[in-house]
Amino acid sequence: MSTENPAGKTPARTKRADAQRNQQTLLAAAAEVFVTSGVDAPIRQIAARAGVGMGTIYRHFPTRADLVTAVYRHQIEECAEAGPRLLAAADSPFTALREWIDLFVGFLVTKHGLAGVLHSDSAGFETLHTYFLDRLLPVCTDLLGAAAHAGEIRSDIEAYELMRAVGNLCIGADNDPRYDARRLVELLITGLRGPV
């Protein structure tokens, strides 16, 4: 059966897949720019990184808040999907947890500035925060449970506590170039191996 319609054009389904890929490319480029230049980075910088025109970005994301929210949702999904994949592929559950926390730190570095961009939409911020917790707490819980079950970490650690601690350690990275959030998080993760 042919994949072309009688007019010789590719079906709309393929266009939607292309549009989806383009949107994912835009979101990845925006995330990279946010890390280096903050969420207030010029849209032209994001367009250049993605290799598209500014009109393409505005077509997908009419406002900066739309773009920022989409980037965070995209990153939340990447973190959520990475947990089970890392657990299946890593040498140990602790290694999977450590790698996942590293991804989580990368997400948190980008997350700073979200409240400012959404300052006029506190309901939108709350919705996104709820989505963040709903998607990532179960993943972190599974990783912690697997590592504790394997005897690699203490068994009294709650996912919310760990995620909150990592988040708090990432806050200082904005104001002090000498502040190394990843090093501090590594010390925290190493501390999980305390008395089992």
PyMOL CGO cylinders between C-alpha atoms (Angstrom):
from pymol import cmd
from pymol.cgo import CYLINDER

trace = [
    CYLINDER, 0.00, 0.00, 0.00, 1.37, 3.44, -0.93, 0.3, 1, 1, 1, 1, 1, 1,
    CYLINDER, 1.37, 3.44, -0.93, 2.13, 6.03, 1.74, 0.3, 1, 1, 1, 1, 1, 1,
    CYLINDER, 2.13, 6.03, 1.74, 1.17, 8.81, -0.64, 0.3, 1, 1, 1, 1, 1, 1,
    CYLINDER, 1.17, 8.81, -0.64, -2.32, 10.06, -1.33, 0.3, 1, 1, 1, 1, 1, 1,
    CYLINDER, -2.32, 10.06, -1.33, -3.66, 10.37, -4.90, 0.3, 1, 1, 1, 1, 1, 1,
    CYLINDER, -3.66, 10.37, -4.90, -2.26, 13.89, -5.21, 0.3, 1, 1, 1, 1, 1, 1,
    CYLINDER, -2.26, 13.89, -5.21, 1.22, 12.49, -4.54, 0.3, 1, 1, 1, 1, 1, 1,
    CYLINDER, 1.22, 12.49, -4.54, 1.56, 14.22, -1.16, 0.3, 1, 1, 1, 1, 1, 1,
    CYLINDER, 1.56, 14.22, -1.16, 2.74, 12.69, 2.09, 0.3, 1, 1, 1, 1, 1, 1,
    CYLINDER, 2.74, 12.69, 2.09, -0.09, 12.11, 4.57, 0.3, 1, 1, 1, 1, 1, 1,
    CYLINDER, -0.09, 12.11, 4.57, -0.69, 14.69, 7.31, 0.3, 1, 1, 1, 1, 1, 1,
    CYLINDER, -0.69, 14.69, 7.31, 0.45, 12.15, 9.93, 0.3, 1, 1, 1, 1, 1, 1,
    CYLINDER, 0.45, 12.15, 9.93, 4.05, 12.50, 8.70, 0.3, 1, 1, 1, 1, 1, 1,
    CYLINDER, 4.05, 12.50, 8.70, 3.80, 16.28, 8.85, 0.3, 1, 1, 1, 1, 1, 1,
    CYLINDER, 3.80, 16.28, 8.85, 2.62, 16.03, 12.45, 0.3, 1, 1, 1, 1, 1, 1,
    CYLINDER, 2.62, 16.03, 12.45, 5.61, 13.80, 13.25, 0.3, 1, 1, 1, 1, 1, 1,
    CYLINDER, 5.61, 13.80, 13.25, 7.93, 16.36, 11.62, 0.3, 1, 1, 1, 1, 1, 1,
    CYLINDER, 7.93, 16.36, 11.62, 6.26, 19.19, 13.54, 0.3, 1, 1, 1, 1, 1, 1,
    CYLINDER, 6.26, 19.19, 13.54, 6.70, 17.20, 16.74, 0.3, 1, 1, 1, 1, 1, 1,
    CYLINDER, 6.70, 17.20, 16.74, 10.41, 16.65, 16.01, 0.3, 1, 1, 1, 1, 1, 1,
    CYLINDER, 10.41, 16.65, 16.01, 10.81, 20.36, 15.23, 0.3, 1, 1, 1, 1, 1, 1,
    CYLINDER, 10.81, 20.36, 15.23, 9.15, 21.27, 18.49, 0.3, 1, 1, 1, 1, 1, 1,
    CYLINDER, 9.15, 21.27, 18.49, 11.43, 18.89, 20.42, 0.3, 1, 1, 1, 1, 1, 1,
    CYLINDER, 11.43, 18.89, 20.42, 14.46, 20.47, 18.70, 0.3, 1, 1, 1, 1, 1, 1,
    CYLINDER, 14.46, 20.47, 18.70, 13.23, 23.93, 19.71, 0.3, 1, 1, 1, 1, 1, 1,
    CYLINDER, 13.23, 23.93, 19.71, 12.71, 22.83, 23.30, 0.3, 1, 1, 1, 1, 1, 1,
    CYLINDER, 12.71, 22.83, 23.30, 16.17, 21.27, 23.52, 0.3, 1, 1, 1, 1, 1, 1,
    CYLINDER, 16.17, 21.27, 23.52, 17.76, 24.41, 22.04, 0.3, 1, 1, 1, 1, 1, 1,
    CYLINDER, 17.76, 24.41, 22.04, 15.81, 26.66, 24.42, 0.3, 1, 1, 1, 1, 1, 1,
    CYLINDER, 15.81, 26.66, 24.42, 16.90, 24.55, 27.41, 0.3, 1, 1, 1, 1, 1, 1,
    CYLINDER, 16.90, 24.55, 27.41, 20.56, 24.88, 26.38, 0.3, 1, 1, 1, 1, 1, 1,
    CYLINDER, 20.56, 24.88, 26.38, 20.21, 28.64, 25.98, 0.3, 1, 1, 1, 1, 1, 1,
    CYLINDER, 20.21, 28.64, 25.98, 18.43, 28.96, 29.33, 0.3, 1, 1, 1, 1, 1, 1,
    CYLINDER, 18.43, 28.96, 29.33, 21.33, 27.22, 31.06, 0.3, 1, 1, 1, 1, 1, 1,
    CYLINDER, 21.33, 27.22, 31.06, 23.93, 29.59, 29.58, 0.3, 1, 1, 1, 1, 1, 1,
    CYLINDER, 23.93, 29.59, 29.58, 21.93, 32.83, 29.30, 0.3, 1, 1, 1, 1, 1, 1,
    CYLINDER, 21.93, 32.83, 29.30, 18.90, 32.48, 31.59, 0.3, 1, 1, 1, 1, 1, 1,
    CYLINDER, 18.90, 32.48, 31.59, 15.20, 32.36, 30.81, 0.3, 1, 1, 1, 1, 1, 1,
    CYLINDER, 15.20, 32.36, 30.81, 15.26, 35.98, 29.65, 0.3, 1, 1, 1, 1, 1, 1,
    CYLINDER, 15.26, 35.98, 29.65, 17.62, 35.14, 26.76, 0.3, 1, 1, 1, 1, 1, 1,
    CYLINDER, 17.62, 35.14, 26.76, 16.65, 36.74, 23.44, 0.3, 1, 1, 1, 1, 1, 1,
    CYLINDER, 16.65, 36.74, 23.44, 14.37, 34.58, 21.29, 0.3, 1, 1, 1, 1, 1, 1,
    CYLINDER, 14.37, 34.58, 21.29, 16.75, 35.12, 18.36, 0.3, 1, 1, 1, 1, 1, 1,
    CYLINDER, 16.75, 35.12, 18.36, 19.47, 33.33, 20.36, 0.3, 1, 1, 1, 1, 1, 1,
    CYLINDER, 19.47, 33.33, 20.36, 17.18, 30.31, 20.80, 0.3, 1, 1, 1, 1, 1, 1,
    CYLINDER, 17.18, 30.31, 20.80, 16.20, 30.42, 17.12, 0.3, 1, 1, 1, 1, 1, 1,
    CYLINDER, 16.20, 30.42, 17.12, 19.86, 30.48, 16.09, 0.3, 1, 1, 1, 1, 1, 1,
    CYLINDER, 19.86, 30.48, 16.09, 20.68, 27.52, 18.36, 0.3, 1, 1, 1, 1, 1, 1,
    CYLINDER, 20.68, 27.52, 18.36, 17.73, 25.57, 16.94, 0.3, 1, 1, 1, 1, 1, 1,
    CYLINDER, 17.73, 25.57, 16.94, 18.53, 26.56, 13.34, 0.3, 1, 1, 1, 1, 1, 1,
    CYLINDER, 18.53, 26.56, 13.34, 15.08, 28.05, 12.72, 0.3, 1, 1, 1, 1, 1, 1,
    CYLINDER, 15.08, 28.05, 12.72, 13.58, 31.47, 12.18, 0.3, 1, 1, 1, 1, 1, 1,
    CYLINDER, 13.58, 31.47, 12.18, 12.04, 33.44, 15.02, 0.3, 1, 1, 1, 1, 1, 1,
    CYLINDER, 12.04, 33.44, 15.02, 8.63, 33.07, 13.38, 0.3, 1, 1, 1, 1, 1, 1,
    CYLINDER, 8.63, 33.07, 13.38, 8.84, 29.31, 13.84, 0.3, 1, 1, 1, 1, 1, 1,
    CYLINDER, 8.84, 29.31, 13.84, 9.33, 29.74, 17.57, 0.3, 1, 1, 1, 1, 1, 1,
    CYLINDER, 9.33, 29.74, 17.57, 6.42, 32.17, 17.84, 0.3, 1, 1, 1, 1, 1, 1,
    CYLINDER, 6.42, 32.17, 17.84, 4.23, 29.83, 15.81, 0.3, 1, 1, 1, 1, 1, 1,
    CYLINDER, 4.23, 29.83, 15.81, 4.81, 27.06, 18.35, 0.3, 1, 1, 1, 1, 1, 1,
    CYLINDER, 4.81, 27.06, 18.35, 5.04, 29.29, 21.44, 0.3, 1, 1, 1, 1, 1, 1,
    CYLINDER, 5.04, 29.29, 21.44, 3.22, 32.64, 21.14, 0.3, 1, 1, 1, 1, 1, 1,
    CYLINDER, 3.22, 32.64, 21.14, 4.59, 33.99, 24.45, 0.3, 1, 1, 1, 1, 1, 1,
    CYLINDER, 4.59, 33.99, 24.45, 7.82, 33.59, 26.40, 0.3, 1, 1, 1, 1, 1, 1,
    CYLINDER, 7.82, 33.59, 26.40, 5.83, 32.02, 29.25, 0.3, 1, 1, 1, 1, 1, 1,
    CYLINDER, 5.83, 32.02, 29.25, 4.51, 29.41, 26.79, 0.3, 1, 1, 1, 1, 1, 1,
    CYLINDER, 4.51, 29.41, 26.79, 8.06, 28.58, 25.70, 0.3, 1, 1, 1, 1, 1, 1,
    CYLINDER, 8.06, 28.58, 25.70, 9.48, 28.47, 29.23, 0.3, 1, 1, 1, 1, 1, 1,
    CYLINDER, 9.48, 28.47, 29.23, 6.62, 26.28, 30.47, 0.3, 1, 1, 1, 1, 1, 1,
    CYLINDER, 6.62, 26.28, 30.47, 7.03, 23.92, 27.51, 0.3, 1, 1, 1, 1, 1, 1,
    CYLINDER, 7.03, 23.92, 27.51, 10.78, 23.63, 28.16, 0.3, 1, 1, 1, 1, 1, 1,
    CYLINDER, 10.78, 23.63, 28.16, 10.20, 22.71, 31.79, 0.3, 1, 1, 1, 1, 1, 1,
    CYLINDER, 10.20, 22.71, 31.79, 7.50, 20.18, 30.91, 0.3, 1, 1, 1, 1, 1, 1,
    CYLINDER, 7.50, 20.18, 30.91, 9.84, 18.68, 28.31, 0.3, 1, 1, 1, 1, 1, 1,
    CYLINDER, 9.84, 18.68, 28.31, 12.64, 18.42, 30.86, 0.3, 1, 1, 1, 1, 1, 1,
    CYLINDER, 12.64, 18.42, 30.86, 10.34, 16.93, 33.49, 0.3, 1, 1, 1, 1, 1, 1,
    CYLINDER, 10.34, 16.93, 33.49, 9.36, 14.24, 30.99, 0.3, 1, 1, 1, 1, 1, 1,
    CYLINDER, 9.36, 14.24, 30.99, 13.01, 13.56, 30.13, 0.3, 1, 1, 1, 1, 1, 1,
    CYLINDER, 13.01, 13.56, 30.13, 13.84, 13.12, 33.83, 0.3, 1, 1, 1, 1, 1, 1,
    CYLINDER, 13.84, 13.12, 33.83, 10.81, 10.93, 34.41, 0.3, 1, 1, 1, 1, 1, 1,
    CYLINDER, 10.81, 10.93, 34.41, 11.57, 8.68, 31.44, 0.3, 1, 1, 1, 1, 1, 1,
    CYLINDER, 11.57, 8.68, 31.44, 15.27, 8.45, 32.32, 0.3, 1, 1, 1, 1, 1, 1,
    CYLINDER, 15.27, 8.45, 32.32, 14.72, 6.88, 35.74, 0.3, 1, 1, 1, 1, 1, 1,
    CYLINDER, 14.72, 6.88, 35.74, 13.52, 3.42, 34.64, 0.3, 1, 1, 1, 1, 1, 1,
    CYLINDER, 13.52, 3.42, 34.64, 15.94, 3.40, 31.71, 0.3, 1, 1, 1, 1, 1, 1,
    CYLINDER, 15.94, 3.40, 31.71, 18.92, 4.15, 33.97, 0.3, 1, 1, 1, 1, 1, 1,
    CYLINDER, 18.92, 4.15, 33.97, 17.80, 1.56, 36.51, 0.3, 1, 1, 1, 1, 1, 1,
    CYLINDER, 17.80, 1.56, 36.51, 17.64, -1.10, 33.79, 0.3, 1, 1, 1, 1, 1, 1,
    CYLINDER, 17.64, -1.10, 33.79, 21.01, -0.21, 32.26, 0.3, 1, 1, 1, 1, 1, 1,
    CYLINDER, 21.01, -0.21, 32.26, 23.25, 0.79, 35.19, 0.3, 1, 1, 1, 1, 1, 1,
    CYLINDER, 23.25, 0.79, 35.19, 25.69, -1.52, 36.97, 0.3, 1, 1, 1, 1, 1, 1,
    CYLINDER, 25.69, -1.52, 36.97, 23.86, -0.92, 40.24, 0.3, 1, 1, 1, 1, 1, 1,
    CYLINDER, 23.86, -0.92, 40.24, 20.78, 0.91, 41.55, 0.3, 1, 1, 1, 1, 1, 1,
    CYLINDER, 20.78, 0.91, 41.55, 23.05, 3.42, 43.31, 0.3, 1, 1, 1, 1, 1, 1,
    CYLINDER, 23.05, 3.42, 43.31, 24.77, 4.22, 40.02, 0.3, 1, 1, 1, 1, 1, 1,
    CYLINDER, 24.77, 4.22, 40.02, 21.35, 4.70, 38.41, 0.3, 1, 1, 1, 1, 1, 1,
    CYLINDER, 21.35, 4.70, 38.41, 20.30, 6.99, 41.27, 0.3, 1, 1, 1, 1, 1, 1,
    CYLINDER, 20.30, 6.99, 41.27, 23.51, 9.02, 40.98, 0.3, 1, 1, 1, 1, 1, 1,
    CYLINDER, 23.51, 9.02, 40.98, 23.08, 9.42, 37.20, 0.3, 1, 1, 1, 1, 1, 1,
    CYLINDER, 23.08, 9.42, 37.20, 19.42, 10.38, 37.61, 0.3, 1, 1, 1, 1, 1, 1,
    CYLINDER, 19.42, 10.38, 37.61, 20.27, 12.99, 40.25, 0.3, 1, 1, 1, 1, 1, 1,
    CYLINDER, 20.27, 12.99, 40.25, 22.82, 14.45, 37.82, 0.3, 1, 1, 1, 1, 1, 1,
    CYLINDER, 22.82, 14.45, 37.82, 20.04, 14.84, 35.21, 0.3, 1, 1, 1, 1, 1, 1,
    CYLINDER, 20.04, 14.84, 35.21, 17.79, 16.31, 37.88, 0.3, 1, 1, 1, 1, 1, 1,
    CYLINDER, 17.79, 16.31, 37.88, 20.46, 18.90, 38.78, 0.3, 1, 1, 1, 1, 1, 1,
    CYLINDER, 20.46, 18.90, 38.78, 20.69, 19.85, 35.10, 0.3, 1, 1, 1, 1, 1, 1,
    CYLINDER, 20.69, 19.85, 35.10, 16.95, 20.39, 35.08, 0.3, 1, 1, 1, 1, 1, 1,
    CYLINDER, 16.95, 20.39, 35.08, 17.02, 22.46, 38.27, 0.3, 1, 1, 1, 1, 1, 1,
    CYLINDER, 17.02, 22.46, 38.27, 19.73, 24.75, 36.90, 0.3, 1, 1, 1, 1, 1, 1,
    CYLINDER, 19.73, 24.75, 36.90, 17.38, 25.60, 34.04, 0.3, 1, 1, 1, 1, 1, 1,
    CYLINDER, 17.38, 25.60, 34.04, 14.35, 25.90, 36.32, 0.3, 1, 1, 1, 1, 1, 1,
    CYLINDER, 14.35, 25.90, 36.32, 15.60, 29.05, 38.05, 0.3, 1, 1, 1, 1, 1, 1,
    CYLINDER, 15.60, 29.05, 38.05, 13.75, 32.04, 36.72, 0.3, 1, 1, 1, 1, 1, 1,
    CYLINDER, 13.75, 32.04, 36.72, 10.52, 30.16, 36.07, 0.3, 1, 1, 1, 1, 1, 1,
    CYLINDER, 10.52, 30.16, 36.07, 8.65, 31.99, 38.82, 0.3, 1, 1, 1, 1, 1, 1,
    CYLINDER, 8.65, 31.99, 38.82, 9.73, 35.34, 37.39, 0.3, 1, 1, 1, 1, 1, 1,
    CYLINDER, 9.73, 35.34, 37.39, 8.55, 34.50, 33.90, 0.3, 1, 1, 1, 1, 1, 1,
    CYLINDER, 8.55, 34.50, 33.90, 5.21, 33.23, 35.19, 0.3, 1, 1, 1, 1, 1, 1,
    CYLINDER, 5.21, 33.23, 35.19, 4.81, 35.94, 37.85, 0.3, 1, 1, 1, 1, 1, 1,
    CYLINDER, 4.81, 35.94, 37.85, 1.43, 37.01, 36.49, 0.3, 1, 1, 1, 1, 1, 1,
    CYLINDER, 1.43, 37.01, 36.49, 0.19, 33.41, 36.32, 0.3, 1, 1, 1, 1, 1, 1,
    CYLINDER, 0.19, 33.41, 36.32, 0.55, 31.90, 39.79, 0.3, 1, 1, 1, 1, 1, 1,
    CYLINDER, 0.55, 31.90, 39.79, -2.01, 29.24, 38.89, 0.3, 1, 1, 1, 1, 1, 1,
    CYLINDER, -2.01, 29.24, 38.89, 0.15, 28.21, 35.92, 0.3, 1, 1, 1, 1, 1, 1,
    CYLINDER, 0.15, 28.21, 35.92, 3.20, 27.99, 38.18, 0.3, 1, 1, 1, 1, 1, 1,
    CYLINDER, 3.20, 27.99, 38.18, 1.29, 25.87, 40.73, 0.3, 1, 1, 1, 1, 1, 1,
    CYLINDER, 1.29, 25.87, 40.73, 0.02, 23.56, 37.99, 0.3, 1, 1, 1, 1, 1, 1,
    CYLINDER, 0.02, 23.56, 37.99, 3.55, 23.08, 36.70, 0.3, 1, 1, 1, 1, 1, 1,
    CYLINDER, 3.55, 23.08, 36.70, 4.88, 22.44, 40.22, 0.3, 1, 1, 1, 1, 1, 1,
    CYLINDER, 4.88, 22.44, 40.22, 2.19, 19.81, 40.81, 0.3, 1, 1, 1, 1, 1, 1,
    CYLINDER, 2.19, 19.81, 40.81, 3.05, 18.17, 37.50, 0.3, 1, 1, 1, 1, 1, 1,
    CYLINDER, 3.05, 18.17, 37.50, 6.74, 18.22, 38.51, 0.3, 1, 1, 1, 1, 1, 1,
    CYLINDER, 6.74, 18.22, 38.51, 6.00, 16.41, 41.78, 0.3, 1, 1, 1, 1, 1, 1,
    CYLINDER, 6.00, 16.41, 41.78, 3.52, 13.97, 40.25, 0.3, 1, 1, 1, 1, 1, 1,
    CYLINDER, 3.52, 13.97, 40.25, 5.99, 12.88, 37.56, 0.3, 1, 1, 1, 1, 1, 1,
    CYLINDER, 5.99, 12.88, 37.56, 9.31, 12.93, 39.44, 0.3, 1, 1, 1, 1, 1, 1,
    CYLINDER, 9.31, 12.93, 39.44, 8.55, 11.85, 43.01, 0.3, 1, 1, 1, 1, 1, 1,
    CYLINDER, 8.55, 11.85, 43.01, 7.56, 8.30, 41.97, 0.3, 1, 1, 1, 1, 1, 1,
    CYLINDER, 7.56, 8.30, 41.97, 10.70, 7.97, 39.83, 0.3, 1, 1, 1, 1, 1, 1,
    CYLINDER, 10.70, 7.97, 39.83, 12.96, 9.11, 42.66, 0.3, 1, 1, 1, 1, 1, 1,
    CYLINDER, 12.96, 9.11, 42.66, 11.07, 6.83, 45.07, 0.3, 1, 1, 1, 1, 1, 1,
    CYLINDER, 11.07, 6.83, 45.07, 11.68, 3.82, 42.81, 0.3, 1, 1, 1, 1, 1, 1,
    CYLINDER, 11.68, 3.82, 42.81, 15.38, 4.61, 42.46, 0.3, 1, 1, 1, 1, 1, 1,
    CYLINDER, 15.38, 4.61, 42.46, 15.82, 5.09, 46.21, 0.3, 1, 1, 1, 1, 1, 1,
    CYLINDER, 15.82, 5.09, 46.21, 13.87, 1.90, 46.92, 0.3, 1, 1, 1, 1, 1, 1,
    CYLINDER, 13.87, 1.90, 46.92, 15.99, -0.14, 44.52, 0.3, 1, 1, 1, 1, 1, 1,
    CYLINDER, 15.99, -0.14, 44.52, 19.24, 1.21, 45.98, 0.3, 1, 1, 1, 1, 1, 1,
    CYLINDER, 19.24, 1.21, 45.98, 18.05, 0.61, 49.56, 0.3, 1, 1, 1, 1, 1, 1,
    CYLINDER, 18.05, 0.61, 49.56, 16.84, -2.90, 48.69, 0.3, 1, 1, 1, 1, 1, 1,
    CYLINDER, 16.84, -2.90, 48.69, 20.29, -3.64, 47.21, 0.3, 1, 1, 1, 1, 1, 1,
    CYLINDER, 20.29, -3.64, 47.21, 21.86, -2.48, 50.50, 0.3, 1, 1, 1, 1, 1, 1,
    CYLINDER, 21.86, -2.48, 50.50, 23.69, 0.39, 48.77, 0.3, 1, 1, 1, 1, 1, 1,
    CYLINDER, 23.69, 0.39, 48.77, 22.11, 3.27, 50.70, 0.3, 1, 1, 1, 1, 1, 1,
    CYLINDER, 22.11, 3.27, 50.70, 20.33, 3.84, 53.97, 0.3, 1, 1, 1, 1, 1, 1,
    CYLINDER, 20.33, 3.84, 53.97, 16.69, 2.86, 53.93, 0.3, 1, 1, 1, 1, 1, 1,
    CYLINDER, 16.69, 2.86, 53.93, 15.19, 5.88, 55.73, 0.3, 1, 1, 1, 1, 1, 1,
    CYLINDER, 15.19, 5.88, 55.73, 15.42, 8.44, 52.90, 0.3, 1, 1, 1, 1, 1, 1,
    CYLINDER, 15.42, 8.44, 52.90, 12.25, 9.90, 51.42, 0.3, 1, 1, 1, 1, 1, 1,
    CYLINDER, 12.25, 9.90, 51.42, 12.20, 11.00, 47.78, 0.3, 1, 1, 1, 1, 1, 1,
    CYLINDER, 12.20, 11.00, 47.78, 10.74, 14.41, 48.65, 0.3, 1, 1, 1, 1, 1, 1,
    CYLINDER, 10.74, 14.41, 48.65, 13.53, 15.04, 51.19, 0.3, 1, 1, 1, 1, 1, 1,
    CYLINDER, 13.53, 15.04, 51.19, 16.23, 14.15, 48.69, 0.3, 1, 1, 1, 1, 1, 1,
    CYLINDER, 16.23, 14.15, 48.69, 14.74, 16.17, 45.85, 0.3, 1, 1, 1, 1, 1, 1,
    CYLINDER, 14.74, 16.17, 45.85, 14.24, 19.16, 48.15, 0.3, 1, 1, 1, 1, 1, 1,
    CYLINDER, 14.24, 19.16, 48.15, 17.82, 18.92, 49.44, 0.3, 1, 1, 1, 1, 1, 1,
    CYLINDER, 17.82, 18.92, 49.44, 19.21, 18.75, 45.90, 0.3, 1, 1, 1, 1, 1, 1,
    CYLINDER, 19.21, 18.75, 45.90, 17.03, 21.69, 44.91, 0.3, 1, 1, 1, 1, 1, 1,
    CYLINDER, 17.03, 21.69, 44.91, 18.24, 23.78, 47.83, 0.3, 1, 1, 1, 1, 1, 1,
    CYLINDER, 18.24, 23.78, 47.83, 21.87, 23.05, 46.95, 0.3, 1, 1, 1, 1, 1, 1,
    CYLINDER, 21.87, 23.05, 46.95, 21.26, 24.26, 43.38, 0.3, 1, 1, 1, 1, 1, 1,
    CYLINDER, 21.26, 24.26, 43.38, 19.91, 27.65, 44.44, 0.3, 1, 1, 1, 1, 1, 1,
    CYLINDER, 19.91, 27.65, 44.44, 23.28, 29.28, 45.19, 0.3, 1, 1, 1, 1, 1, 1,
    CYLINDER, 23.28, 29.28, 45.19, 24.67, 28.60, 41.71, 0.3, 1, 1, 1, 1, 1, 1,
    CYLINDER, 24.67, 28.60, 41.71, 23.10, 31.78, 40.29, 0.3, 1, 1, 1, 1, 1, 1,
    CYLINDER, 23.10, 31.78, 40.29, 24.87, 34.27, 42.54, 0.3, 1, 1, 1, 1, 1, 1,
    CYLINDER, 24.87, 34.27, 42.54, 28.40, 32.99, 43.08, 0.3, 1, 1, 1, 1, 1, 1,
    CYLINDER, 28.40, 32.99, 43.08, 30.69, 31.81, 40.27, 0.3, 1, 1, 1, 1, 1, 1,
    CYLINDER, 30.69, 31.81, 40.27, 32.75, 29.85, 42.83, 0.3, 1, 1, 1, 1, 1, 1,
    CYLINDER, 32.75, 29.85, 42.83, 29.68, 27.92, 43.97, 0.3, 1, 1, 1, 1, 1, 1,
    CYLINDER, 29.68, 27.92, 43.97, 29.73, 24.38, 42.58, 0.3, 1, 1, 1, 1, 1, 1,
    CYLINDER, 29.73, 24.38, 42.58, 26.27, 22.90, 43.04, 0.3, 1, 1, 1, 1, 1, 1,
    CYLINDER, 26.27, 22.90, 43.04, 27.24, 19.62, 41.38, 0.3, 1, 1, 1, 1, 1, 1,
    CYLINDER, 27.24, 19.62, 41.38, 30.08, 19.08, 43.86, 0.3, 1, 1, 1, 1, 1, 1,
    CYLINDER, 30.08, 19.08, 43.86, 27.79, 19.75, 46.82, 0.3, 1, 1, 1, 1, 1, 1,
    CYLINDER, 27.79, 19.75, 46.82, 25.14, 17.42, 45.42, 0.3, 1, 1, 1, 1, 1, 1,
    CYLINDER, 25.14, 17.42, 45.42, 27.81, 14.74, 44.95, 0.3, 1, 1, 1, 1, 1, 1,
    CYLINDER, 27.81, 14.74, 44.95, 28.71, 15.09, 48.65, 0.3, 1, 1, 1, 1, 1, 1,
    CYLINDER, 28.71, 15.09, 48.65, 25.03, 14.72, 49.51, 0.3, 1, 1, 1, 1, 1, 1,
    CYLINDER, 25.03, 14.72, 49.51, 24.66, 11.60, 47.34, 0.3, 1, 1, 1, 1, 1, 1,
    CYLINDER, 24.66, 11.60, 47.34, 27.79, 10.08, 48.85, 0.3, 1, 1, 1, 1, 1, 1,
    CYLINDER, 27.79, 10.08, 48.85, 26.25, 10.67, 52.28, 0.3, 1, 1, 1, 1, 1, 1,
    CYLINDER, 26.25, 10.67, 52.28, 23.28, 8.49, 51.34, 0.3, 1, 1, 1, 1, 1, 1,
    CYLINDER, 23.28, 8.49, 51.34, 25.59, 5.52, 51.76, 0.3, 1, 1, 1, 1, 1, 1,
    CYLINDER, 25.59, 5.52, 51.76, 25.76, 6.15, 55.53, 0.3, 1, 1, 1, 1, 1, 1,
    CYLINDER, 25.76, 6.15, 55.53, 24.65, 3.47, 57.99, 0.3, 1, 1, 1, 1, 1, 1,
    CYLINDER, 24.65, 3.47, 57.99, 22.29, 1.16, 56.09, 0.3, 1, 1, 1, 1, 1, 1,
]
cmd.load_cgo(trace, "trace")
